[in-house]
Amino acid sequence: MPAPDPSSLPLTLLQEVFGYSAFRGEQAAIVEHVCAGGDALVLMPTGGGKSLCYQVPAIARHRRGQGVAIVVSPLIALMHDQVGALEEAGVHAAFLNSSLSSEEAQQVERELMSGRLTLLYAAPERITTPRFLAQLTHLHEKGLLSLFAIDEAHCVSQWGHDFRSEYLALSTLHERFPEVPRIALTATADDVTRADIIERLALQDARIFVSSFDRPNIRYAIVEKEKPREQLLRFIQDEHEDEAGIVYCQSRKKVEETATWLESEGIRALPYHAGLDAELRMRHQDRFLREEGLVMVATIAFGMGIDKPDVRFVAHLDLPKNIEAYYQETGRAGRDGLPAEAWMAYGLADVVNQRRMIDESPAGEEFKKIQRGKLDALLALAEATDCRRVRLLAYFDETYRGADGRPLQHCGHCDNCLNPPATWDGTEAARKLLSCIYRFHQNGGQRFGAGHLIDVLRGKMSDKVAQYGHQHLSTWGIGADLSEAQWRGVLRQLVALGHVFAEGEYSTLALAESARSVLRGEVSIRLRVATQAPKRGKVSRSGARAGQVGKGAPVDLDAAALARFEQLKAWRAEVAREHGLPAYVIFQNVTLAEMARQLPQTLTELGQISGVGAKKLEAYGREILRVLDVS
């Protein structure tokens, strides 16, 4: 069999190794550029196929005798999954990390130095050790160092949402091996973070590829907090029963309490945070990856590099730090391209806490200023009455467009588009609230929190009101026409708009400079009416909800195809157990569903299904036809 034309080698590899008929979006241009030896910075959403952008060039360059690709990866779990998937596809790959014994690590190093490996995954702190750099130098001298892939590249930036100091040392790769191409990849980076990545990794001459940040399969929803745990439970029970999901909380204590509470309510849930014993943490992560229908309740310590494709929802019980963090975390839902949901409950305390963390941090004023701006952008998204998706994409300098390329102002698939919120003229209410805070300051120069402020506005007598004589203020009772919940909504939105800020341990309230223009009537304030997201109908056990996924099965499968799909999943589970891998590494649900739908009659027909590469066809083809009962 003649060798393939080098110009078509990447596409040939995509088809033979990974079982995909064509590259998506920017993938083809990125692969061609890196295969030719160019440096690249790739910004591509989670689930957009970033790993193929370096795996295909690594395989192509290795086949051309150019050696091994070194992949910088921050997490052990990601290394294990990626290597397992590559080996399943017939690509010789390995990782070096603390999970290996000394004998196993030595064997990997022997494979590395022999040039037999196609890809090696390692953490940045290992790659920059003198010993490892010496090994890389030896490989380079023999012409066996093909490329460097730096995954999660935003970790190098102090402006990014997950800065890791060990990434800073990666600049040595360019200094020591300037001829070796480098590809840096991230799912999120605004202009400031992007510039920092380029500067710190010396990628000034790299070609920048920016894919669309739109994840059309994800529905975004943000609700006002009332009883957040009960709201979360209703959300899971009504829409994602028996489906895998991630729930993010800010504190370790809240993670454990939420996981325990969900368990008590019949939801299979596990906690994950940095304070847990390392072995228990790894066991929980492993269960989440390998079992179906588990909910992981976690701090942001969980998730980077998690390749589980069938996460059907990501929920936030606390406000993230900024839009990049929100986007990265929500992007862990629906990596398989099937419908998924990003849900967040958000309240006044979230705004106050995030602002206080910035103000009380030991960082310099420039850093704080940028972080406040990033938080303000997230608050604007949370309080928005227009399309969430349009706003989210605009943050990343992208215009939302329809299939015909025309700019659109509505996606038709977020909560605000599906159920447009009502708004009201809150100018007078805002002036009353700001005036009350001003009167507090005039009357003894003291500051008070939200509860006392609302009591005074509504004319509610309390011990504190009597203690300070605030029933005699001119603002006493001027807001009796609004409920306590309504006033909390007004205050939350004024804090989000920057007209009010909270300080100190007790979150006492003060006026910002911008409040003057509101008090003088120079600025009008429109506020959203507090609403609870309507129920969209409970998911049946079979998952039969229009346009949604139930336990990984697309609803367009008829009864016979659904039965075949379940048989294929059972077969896949056995194979995964035998190989010690998550089931999705063998085949993803979308591939099994296509097999069940098309019912291929021969190995040739089976090989035409997306996700079935040559190695998997050889290893599993006849078994799959047997399961499908094709004689």
C-alpha positions as CSV (number, residue, x, y, z in Angstrom):
1,M,0.0,0.0,0.0
2,P,1.6,3.3,-1.0
3,A,2.2,6.0,1.5
4,P,-0.4,8.7,1.5
5,D,0.3,12.0,-0.1
6,P,1.8,14.2,2.6
7,S,-0.6,17.1,1.9
8,S,-3.5,14.8,2.7
9,L,-1.9,13.0,5.6
10,P,-3.8,15.0,8.4
11,L,-7.2,14.3,6.9
12,T,-6.2,10.6,6.3
13,L,-5.2,10.4,10.0
14,L,-8.4,12.0,11.1
15,Q,-10.4,9.4,9.2
16,E,-8.3,6.4,10.0
17,V,-7.3,7.0,13.6
18,F,-10.3,9.0,15.0
19,G,-13.0,8.0,12.6
20,Y,-14.1,11.5,11.6
21,S,-14.8,12.3,8.0
22,A,-13.8,16.0,8.1
23,F,-12.3,18.7,10.3
24,R,-14.6,21.2,12.0
25,G,-14.2,25.0,11.8
26,E,-10.6,26.2,12.3
27,Q,-9.2,22.7,12.9
28,A,-8.0,22.1,9.4
29,A,-6.1,25.4,9.2
30,I,-4.6,24.9,12.7
31,V,-3.5,21.3,11.9
32,E,-1.9,22.3,8.6
33,H,-0.1,25.2,10.2
34,V,1.4,23.2,13.1
35,C,2.2,20.2,10.8
36,A,4.3,22.6,8.8
37,G,6.2,23.7,11.9
38,G,4.4,26.9,12.8
39,D,3.7,28.2,16.3
40,A,0.0,28.7,17.1
41,L,-2.2,30.2,19.8
42,V,-5.6,28.5,19.7
43,L,-8.8,29.8,21.4
44,M,-11.5,27.3,21.0
45,P,-14.5,26.5,23.3
46,T,-14.6,23.4,25.5
47,G,-16.0,20.6,23.4
48,G,-14.8,22.3,20.2
49,G,-12.1,19.7,19.4
50,K,-8.9,21.4,20.8
51,S,-7.1,18.1,21.4
52,L,-7.3,17.1,17.8
53,C,-5.5,20.3,16.9
54,Y,-2.3,18.9,18.5
55,Q,-2.9,15.2,18.4
56,V,-3.2,15.0,14.6
57,P,0.0,17.1,14.0
58,A,1.8,15.0,16.6
59,I,0.8,11.8,14.8
60,A,1.6,13.2,11.3
61,R,5.1,14.5,12.4
62,H,5.9,11.3,14.2
63,R,5.1,9.3,11.0
64,R,7.4,11.6,9.1
65,G,10.2,10.6,11.6
66,Q,10.1,13.9,13.5
67,G,9.8,12.3,16.9
68,V,7.6,12.7,20.0
69,A,5.2,15.5,20.9
70,I,5.3,16.8,24.5
71,V,1.9,17.8,25.9
72,V,1.8,20.1,28.9
73,S,-1.3,19.1,31.0
74,P,-2.2,20.3,34.5
75,L,-4.2,17.4,35.7
76,I,-3.5,13.7,36.2
77,A,-7.1,12.7,35.3
78,L,-6.8,14.4,31.9
79,M,-3.5,12.7,31.1
80,H,-5.0,9.3,32.0
81,D,-8.1,9.8,29.8
82,Q,-6.3,11.3,26.8
83,V,-3.6,8.5,26.8
84,G,-6.3,5.8,27.2
85,A,-8.3,7.2,24.3
86,L,-5.2,7.5,22.1
87,E,-4.1,3.9,22.9
88,E,-7.6,2.7,22.1
89,A,-7.3,4.5,18.7
90,G,-3.9,2.8,18.0
91,V,-1.6,5.7,18.9
92,H,1.3,5.0,21.2
93,A,1.1,7.6,24.0
94,A,2.1,7.8,27.7
95,F,2.1,10.1,30.7
96,L,4.6,10.9,33.4
97,N,3.1,11.8,36.7
98,S,3.0,10.9,40.4
99,S,0.6,8.0,39.9
100,L,3.4,5.9,38.3
101,S,5.8,3.7,40.3
102,S,9.5,4.4,39.8
103,E,9.7,1.3,37.6
104,E,6.8,2.4,35.5
105,A,8.2,5.9,35.1
106,Q,11.6,4.5,34.0
107,Q,9.8,2.4,31.4
108,V,8.0,5.5,30.0
109,E,11.4,7.3,29.9
110,R,12.9,4.4,28.0
111,E,10.0,4.6,25.5
112,L,10.5,8.4,25.3
113,M,14.2,8.2,24.6
114,S,13.8,5.5,22.0
115,G,11.6,7.7,19.9
116,R,8.8,5.1,19.9
117,L,6.3,7.3,21.7
118,T,4.0,9.6,19.6
119,L,2.8,11.8,22.5
120,L,4.0,12.2,26.1
121,Y,1.8,14.0,28.6
122,A,3.4,15.6,31.7
123,A,2.7,18.4,34.1
124,P,4.6,21.8,33.7
125,E,6.5,21.3,36.9
126,R,8.0,18.0,35.7
127,I,8.8,19.3,32.2
128,T,10.9,22.2,33.5
129,T,13.1,20.1,35.8
130,P,16.8,19.9,34.9
131,R,16.5,16.1,34.4
132,F,13.6,16.3,32.0
133,L,15.0,19.3,30.1
134,A,18.2,17.3,29.6
135,Q,16.2,14.4,28.2
136,L,14.4,16.8,25.8
137,T,17.8,18.2,24.7
138,H,19.0,14.7,23.9
139,L,15.9,14.0,21.9
140,H,16.2,17.4,20.1
141,E,19.8,16.7,19.1
142,K,18.7,13.4,17.5
143,G,15.8,15.2,15.7
144,L,13.2,13.4,17.7
145,L,11.3,16.3,19.3
146,S,8.3,17.1,17.1
147,L,6.3,19.7,19.0
148,F,5.2,21.2,22.3
149,A,1.4,21.5,23.1
150,I,0.6,23.7,26.0
151,D,-3.0,22.9,27.1
152,E,-5.0,25.2,29.4
153,A,-2.7,28.0,28.4
154,H,-4.7,30.7,30.3
155,C,-3.0,29.2,33.5
156,V,0.1,31.2,32.5
157,S,-1.7,34.6,32.8
158,Q,-2.2,36.5,36.1
159,W,-5.3,37.9,34.5
160,G,-6.7,34.5,33.7
161,H,-9.3,32.7,36.0
162,D,-6.9,29.9,37.0
163,F,-3.4,31.3,37.2
164,R,-0.7,28.7,38.1
165,S,2.8,29.9,38.8
166,E,4.4,26.7,37.5
167,Y,3.3,27.6,34.0
168,L,5.5,30.6,34.0
169,A,8.6,28.4,33.7
170,L,7.4,27.1,30.3
171,S,9.0,30.1,28.6
172,T,12.2,28.0,28.8
173,L,10.9,25.7,26.0
174,H,11.1,28.5,23.4
175,E,14.5,29.6,24.8
176,R,16.1,26.1,24.6
177,F,14.3,24.7,21.6
178,P,13.3,27.7,19.3
179,E,13.0,25.5,16.2
180,V,10.4,23.1,17.8
181,P,6.8,24.3,17.0
182,R,4.6,25.2,20.0
183,I,0.8,25.2,20.1
184,A,-0.9,26.9,23.1
185,L,-4.5,26.1,23.6
186,T,-7.3,27.5,25.9
187,A,-11.1,27.6,26.0
188,T,-11.2,31.1,27.4
189,A,-9.1,34.2,27.0
190,D,-10.2,37.8,26.8
191,D,-7.9,40.4,25.2
192,V,-6.0,41.1,28.4
193,T,-5.4,37.4,29.1
194,R,-4.6,36.7,25.5
195,A,-1.9,39.3,25.4
196,D,-0.4,37.9,28.7
197,I,-0.3,34.4,27.2
198,I,1.6,35.7,24.1
199,E,4.0,37.7,26.3
200,R,4.8,35.0,28.9
201,L,5.1,32.1,26.4
202,A,7.0,34.2,23.8
203,L,4.4,33.6,21.1
204,Q,4.7,37.0,19.5
205,D,5.3,35.3,16.1
206,A,2.6,32.7,16.5
207,R,-0.5,32.6,14.3
208,I,-3.6,33.2,16.4
209,F,-6.7,31.1,15.7
210,V,-10.0,32.2,17.3
211,S,-12.9,29.9,16.9
212,S,-16.5,30.8,17.7
213,F,-17.1,30.8,21.4
214,D,-20.8,29.9,20.8
215,R,-21.9,26.6,22.3
216,P,-25.3,26.3,20.6
217,N,-26.3,23.1,22.4
218,I,-26.1,24.8,25.9
219,R,-29.1,26.6,27.2
220,Y,-28.2,29.4,29.7
221,A,-30.5,30.2,32.7
222,I,-29.9,32.5,35.7
223,V,-32.5,32.7,38.5
224,E,-32.7,35.0,41.6
225,K,-31.9,33.1,44.8
226,E,-34.8,32.4,47.1
227,K,-34.1,29.0,48.7
228,P,-31.1,27.9,46.5
229,R,-30.9,24.3,47.5
230,E,-34.6,23.7,46.9
231,Q,-34.3,25.6,43.6
232,L,-31.4,23.3,42.6
233,L,-33.3,20.2,43.6
234,R,-36.3,21.3,41.5
235,F,-34.1,22.0,38.6
236,I,-32.4,18.5,38.7
237,Q,-35.7,16.6,39.4
238,D,-37.7,18.5,36.8
239,E,-35.1,18.6,34.0
240,H,-32.1,16.3,34.6
241,E,-33.2,13.3,36.6
242,D,-30.7,10.4,36.5
243,E,-28.3,12.5,34.4
244,A,-24.7,13.5,35.1
245,G,-24.1,17.0,36.2
246,I,-21.7,19.3,38.1
247,V,-22.8,21.7,40.9
248,Y,-20.3,24.4,41.8
249,C,-20.1,26.0,45.3
250,Q,-17.7,28.5,46.6
251,S,-16.7,26.9,49.9
252,R,-15.7,23.4,50.9
253,K,-18.3,23.4,53.7
254,K,-21.1,24.2,51.3
255,V,-19.9,21.5,48.9
256,E,-20.2,18.8,51.6
257,E,-23.5,20.1,53.0
258,T,-25.0,20.3,49.5
259,A,-23.8,16.8,48.4
260,T,-25.2,15.3,51.7
261,W,-28.5,17.1,51.3
262,L,-28.9,16.0,47.6
263,E,-28.2,12.4,48.7
264,S,-30.9,12.7,51.4
265,E,-33.3,13.9,48.6
266,G,-32.6,10.9,46.4
267,I,-30.0,12.4,44.1
268,R,-26.8,10.4,43.7
269,A,-24.2,13.0,44.6
270,L,-20.5,13.1,45.6
271,P,-18.4,16.0,47.1
272,Y,-15.1,17.2,45.6
273,H,-12.8,19.8,47.0
274,A,-9.1,20.3,47.8
275,G,-9.6,19.6,51.5
276,L,-10.6,16.0,51.0
277,D,-8.1,13.2,51.3
278,A,-6.3,12.9,48.0
279,E,-7.3,9.2,47.6
280,L,-11.0,9.9,48.3
281,R,-10.9,12.8,45.9
282,M,-9.5,10.7,43.2
283,R,-12.0,7.9,43.9
284,H,-14.9,10.4,43.6
285,Q,-13.6,11.8,40.4
286,D,-13.1,8.3,39.0
287,R,-16.7,7.3,39.9
288,F,-18.0,10.5,38.2
289,L,-16.1,9.6,35.0
290,R,-17.1,6.0,34.9
291,E,-20.6,5.9,36.3
292,E,-23.8,7.2,34.7
293,G,-26.1,9.7,36.4
294,L,-23.8,11.0,39.1
295,V,-23.8,14.6,40.3
296,M,-20.5,16.0,41.4
297,V,-20.8,18.9,43.9
298,A,-17.5,20.7,43.8
299,T,-15.4,23.8,44.3
300,I,-13.6,25.1,41.2
301,A,-10.8,22.7,42.0
302,F,-12.8,20.2,40.0
303,G,-13.3,20.2,36.3
304,M,-10.3,21.4,34.3
305,G,-9.5,18.8,31.7
306,I,-12.5,16.6,32.5
307,D,-13.3,14.9,29.2
308,K,-16.6,13.3,30.2
309,P,-18.8,14.1,27.2
310,D,-22.3,13.4,28.6
311,V,-22.4,16.0,31.4
312,R,-26.0,17.2,30.9
313,F,-25.9,20.2,33.2
314,V,-23.6,22.5,35.1
315,A,-25.2,24.5,38.0
316,H,-23.7,27.3,40.1
317,L,-25.0,27.9,43.6
318,D,-22.5,30.8,44.0
319,L,-21.4,33.5,41.6
320,P,-18.1,32.7,39.8
321,K,-15.3,35.4,39.8
322,N,-15.8,36.5,36.2
323,I,-17.2,35.5,32.8
324,E,-14.1,33.5,31.8
325,A,-14.6,31.3,34.9
326,Y,-18.3,31.0,34.2
327,Y,-17.7,30.1,30.6
328,Q,-15.0,27.6,31.3
329,E,-17.1,25.9,34.0
330,T,-20.4,25.9,32.1
331,G,-18.5,24.6,29.0
332,R,-18.0,21.2,30.8
333,A,-21.7,20.5,30.0
334,G,-22.6,18.9,26.6
335,R,-19.2,18.2,25.2
336,D,-20.8,15.6,23.0
337,G,-22.8,18.3,21.2
338,L,-26.1,17.1,22.6
339,P,-28.5,19.4,24.5
340,A,-27.2,20.6,27.9
341,E,-27.9,23.3,30.4
342,A,-26.0,26.0,32.4
343,W,-28.0,27.1,35.4
344,M,-27.1,29.6,38.1
345,A,-28.8,30.9,41.2
346,Y,-27.6,34.4,42.1
347,G,-28.3,36.8,44.9
348,L,-27.2,40.0,46.7
349,A,-24.8,38.1,49.0
350,D,-22.9,36.8,45.9
351,V,-22.3,40.4,44.6
352,V,-21.2,41.6,48.0
353,N,-18.9,38.6,48.6
354,Q,-17.2,38.8,45.2
355,R,-16.6,42.6,45.5
356,R,-15.2,42.1,49.0
357,M,-12.8,39.4,48.0
358,I,-11.4,41.7,45.3
359,D,-11.2,44.7,47.7
360,E,-9.6,42.7,50.5
361,S,-7.1,40.8,48.4
362,P,-3.4,41.7,48.8
363,A,-3.0,42.3,45.0
364,G,-2.0,45.6,43.5
365,E,-4.5,48.2,42.5
366,E,-4.1,47.6,38.8
367,F,-5.0,43.9,39.3
368,K,-8.0,44.8,41.4
369,K,-9.2,47.3,38.8
370,I,-9.2,44.7,36.1
371,Q,-10.8,42.1,38.3
372,R,-13.6,44.6,39.2
373,G,-14.2,45.2,35.5
374,K,-14.4,41.5,34.9
375,L,-16.8,41.0,37.8
376,D,-19.0,43.9,36.5
377,A,-19.2,42.2,33.1
378,L,-20.5,39.0,34.8
379,L,-23.0,41.0,36.9
380,A,-24.3,42.6,33.8
381,L,-24.8,39.2,32.3
382,A,-26.6,38.0,35.4
383,E,-28.9,41.1,35.5
384,A,-29.5,41.2,31.8
385,T,-33.0,41.4,30.4
386,D,-31.8,40.7,26.8
387,C,-30.3,37.6,25.3
388,R,-27.7,35.9,27.5
389,R,-25.9,34.3,24.6
390,V,-25.5,37.6,22.7
391,R,-24.0,39.2,25.8
392,L,-21.7,36.2,26.5
393,L,-20.3,36.2,23.0
394,A,-20.0,40.0,22.9
395,Y,-17.6,39.7,25.9
396,F,-15.3,37.6,23.8
397,D,-15.6,40.2,20.9
398,E,-17.9,37.9,18.9
399,T,-21.2,38.8,17.2
400,Y,-23.9,36.3,17.4
401,R,-25.1,35.4,13.9
402,G,-27.7,33.2,12.3
403,A,-27.2,30.5,9.8
404,D,-27.2,33.1,7.0
405,G,-24.4,35.1,8.7
406,R,-26.6,38.0,9.7
407,P,-26.2,39.5,13.2
408,L,-29.0,38.5,15.6
409,Q,-30.1,39.9,18.9
410,H,-31.9,36.8,20.1
411,C,-30.7,33.2,20.3
412,G,-34.1,31.8,21.1
413,H,-32.5,29.3,23.5
414,C,-31.6,31.1,26.8
415,D,-34.0,31.9,29.6
416,N,-34.4,35.5,28.6
417,C,-35.3,34.6,25.1
418,L,-37.6,31.8,26.1
419,N,-39.3,33.7,28.8
420,P,-38.6,37.5,28.4
421,P,-38.4,39.1,31.8
422,A,-40.6,42.1,32.6
423,T,-38.9,45.3,33.6
424,W,-40.0,48.4,35.6
425,D,-38.9,51.9,36.1
426,G,-37.0,51.6,39.3
427,T,-35.6,55.2,39.3
428,E,-37.8,56.4,42.2
429,A,-37.2,53.3,44.3
430,A,-33.5,53.6,43.7
431,R,-33.5,57.2,44.9
432,K,-35.5,56.2,48.0
433,L,-33.0,53.5,48.8
434,L,-29.9,55.6,48.1
435,S,-31.4,58.5,50.1
436,C,-31.9,56.2,53.1
437,I,-28.3,55.1,53.1
438,Y,-27.3,58.8,52.9
439,R,-29.6,59.6,55.9
440,F,-27.8,56.9,57.9
441,H,-24.5,58.6,57.3
442,Q,-25.9,62.0,58.2
443,N,-27.4,60.7,61.4
444,G,-24.2,59.8,63.2
445,G,-22.0,58.7,60.3
446,Q,-22.8,55.0,60.8
447,R,-23.3,52.3,58.3
448,F,-25.8,49.4,58.3
449,G,-26.5,46.2,56.4
450,A,-29.3,45.3,54.0
451,G,-31.7,43.9,56.6
452,H,-31.8,47.1,58.6
453,L,-32.0,49.3,55.5
454,I,-35.0,47.5,54.3
455,D,-36.7,47.6,57.7
456,V,-36.4,51.4,57.7
457,L,-37.6,51.7,54.1
458,R,-40.7,49.6,54.9
459,G,-41.4,51.2,58.3
460,K,-40.8,47.9,60.2
461,M,-40.0,48.5,63.9
462,S,-37.2,46.5,65.2
463,D,-34.8,46.7,68.2
464,K,-32.1,48.2,66.1
465,V,-34.5,50.8,64.6
466,A,-35.5,51.8,68.2
467,Q,-31.9,51.8,69.4
468,Y,-30.8,54.3,66.7
469,G,-34.0,56.2,66.5
470,H,-34.3,55.6,62.8
471,Q,-38.1,55.7,62.9
472,H,-37.6,59.5,63.0
473,L,-35.7,59.6,59.8
474,S,-37.4,61.2,56.8
475,T,-36.9,58.0,54.9
476,W,-38.8,55.9,57.5
477,G,-41.6,54.0,55.8
478,I,-41.2,55.6,52.4
479,G,-40.9,52.2,50.7
480,A,-43.8,50.4,52.3
481,D,-45.3,49.8,48.9
482,L,-42.6,47.2,48.0
483,S,-42.1,43.8,49.7
484,E,-38.8,42.8,51.4
485,A,-38.0,40.6,48.4
486,Q,-38.6,43.5,46.0
487,W,-36.3,45.8,48.0
488,R,-33.6,43.1,48.1
489,G,-33.9,42.9,44.3
490,V,-33.5,46.7,44.0
491,L,-30.5,46.7,46.3
492,R,-28.9,43.8,44.5
493,Q,-29.2,45.5,41.1
494,L,-27.9,48.8,42.5
495,V,-24.9,47.0,43.9
496,A,-24.4,45.2,40.6
497,L,-24.6,48.6,38.8
498,G,-21.9,50.0,41.2
499,H,-24.0,52.7,42.8
500,V,-23.8,51.0,46.3
501,F,-21.0,49.0,47.8
502,A,-20.7,46.9,50.9
503,E,-17.7,46.9,53.2
504,G,-16.3,45.1,56.2
505,E,-17.1,41.8,58.0
506,Y,-20.8,42.8,58.3
507,S,-21.3,44.0,54.7
508,T,-22.4,47.5,55.7
509,L,-23.6,49.6,52.9
510,A,-22.2,52.9,51.5
511,L,-22.8,55.1,48.5
512,A,-20.5,55.1,45.5
513,E,-19.7,58.3,43.7
514,S,-22.1,57.4,40.9
515,A,-25.0,57.4,43.3
516,R,-25.0,61.2,43.2
517,S,-26.3,61.3,39.7
518,V,-29.1,58.9,40.5
519,L,-30.1,60.9,43.6
520,R,-30.2,64.1,41.5
521,G,-32.5,62.4,39.0
522,E,-29.9,62.6,36.2
523,V,-29.9,58.8,35.6
524,S,-32.9,56.6,35.1
525,I,-32.9,53.1,36.4
526,R,-34.7,50.2,34.8
527,L,-34.8,47.0,36.8
528,R,-35.9,43.5,36.0
529,V,-39.0,42.1,37.8
530,A,-38.0,39.1,40.0
531,T,-39.2,35.9,38.4
532,Q,-38.8,32.2,39.0
533,A,-37.9,30.2,35.9
534,P,-40.9,28.3,34.9
535,K,-40.9,24.5,35.0
536,R,-40.5,22.9,31.5
537,G,-41.9,19.6,32.5
538,K,-40.5,16.7,34.5
539,V,-38.2,14.3,32.6
540,S,-39.6,10.9,32.4
541,R,-37.3,7.9,33.4
542,S,-37.0,7.1,29.7
543,G,-35.8,10.7,29.0
544,A,-38.5,11.5,26.6
545,R,-38.4,15.2,26.6
546,A,-38.6,17.2,23.3
547,G,-35.2,18.2,22.1
548,Q,-33.4,16.8,25.1
549,V,-31.3,13.8,26.0
550,G,-32.4,11.1,28.4
551,K,-29.6,9.0,29.8
552,G,-27.6,9.7,26.7
553,A,-30.2,8.6,24.2
554,P,-31.3,11.0,21.5
555,V,-35.1,11.1,21.5
556,D,-35.3,10.6,17.7
557,L,-34.5,6.9,18.1
558,D,-37.5,4.7,17.6
559,A,-38.3,1.8,20.0
560,A,-36.2,-0.7,18.1
561,A,-33.2,1.6,17.7
562,L,-33.5,2.6,21.4
563,A,-33.3,-1.1,22.3
564,R,-30.2,-1.6,20.2
565,F,-28.7,1.6,21.8
566,E,-29.2,0.1,25.3
567,Q,-27.6,-3.2,24.1
568,L,-24.6,-1.4,22.7
569,K,-24.2,0.6,26.0
570,A,-24.3,-2.7,28.0
571,W,-21.6,-4.2,25.7
572,R,-19.5,-1.0,26.0
573,A,-19.7,-1.1,29.8
574,E,-18.3,-4.6,29.8
575,V,-15.4,-3.6,27.5
576,A,-14.7,-0.5,29.6
577,R,-14.5,-2.5,32.7
578,E,-12.1,-5.0,31.1
579,H,-9.8,-2.2,29.9
580,G,-10.1,-0.1,33.0
581,L,-11.3,3.0,31.1
582,P,-14.3,5.3,31.2
583,A,-17.0,4.0,28.8
584,Y,-16.9,7.1,26.6
585,V,-13.2,6.4,25.8
586,I,-14.4,3.2,24.0
587,F,-17.2,5.0,22.1
588,Q,-19.2,8.1,22.9
589,N,-23.0,7.9,23.2
590,V,-23.5,9.8,19.9
591,T,-21.5,7.1,18.1
592,L,-23.5,4.3,19.7
593,A,-26.7,6.1,18.8
594,E,-25.7,6.4,15.2
595,M,-24.9,2.7,15.1
596,A,-28.3,1.9,16.6
597,R,-30.0,4.3,14.1
598,Q,-28.2,3.2,10.9
599,L,-28.0,-0.5,11.8
600,P,-24.8,-1.2,9.6
601,Q,-24.8,-4.6,7.9
602,T,-21.1,-4.9,7.3
603,L,-17.7,-3.8,8.7
604,T,-17.4,-1.4,5.8
605,E,-20.7,0.2,6.6
606,L,-19.8,0.3,10.3
607,G,-16.5,2.0,9.5
608,Q,-18.4,4.9,7.8
609,I,-20.0,5.9,11.2
610,S,-18.4,9.0,12.8
611,G,-16.2,8.1,15.7
612,V,-15.2,4.6,14.4
613,G,-11.5,4.6,13.5
614,A,-9.6,1.8,11.8
615,K,-8.1,0.4,15.1
616,K,-11.5,0.4,16.8
617,L,-13.1,-1.1,13.8
618,E,-10.6,-3.9,13.8
619,A,-10.8,-4.4,17.6
620,Y,-14.6,-4.2,18.1
621,G,-16.3,-4.3,14.7
622,R,-17.4,-7.9,14.6
623,E,-18.5,-7.7,18.3
624,I,-20.6,-4.7,17.5
625,L,-22.3,-6.4,14.5
626,R,-23.0,-9.4,16.8
627,V,-24.6,-7.1,19.4
628,L,-26.7,-5.5,16.6
629,D,-27.6,-9.0,15.6
630,V,-26.4,-8.6,12.0
631,S,-25.9,-12.1,10.5
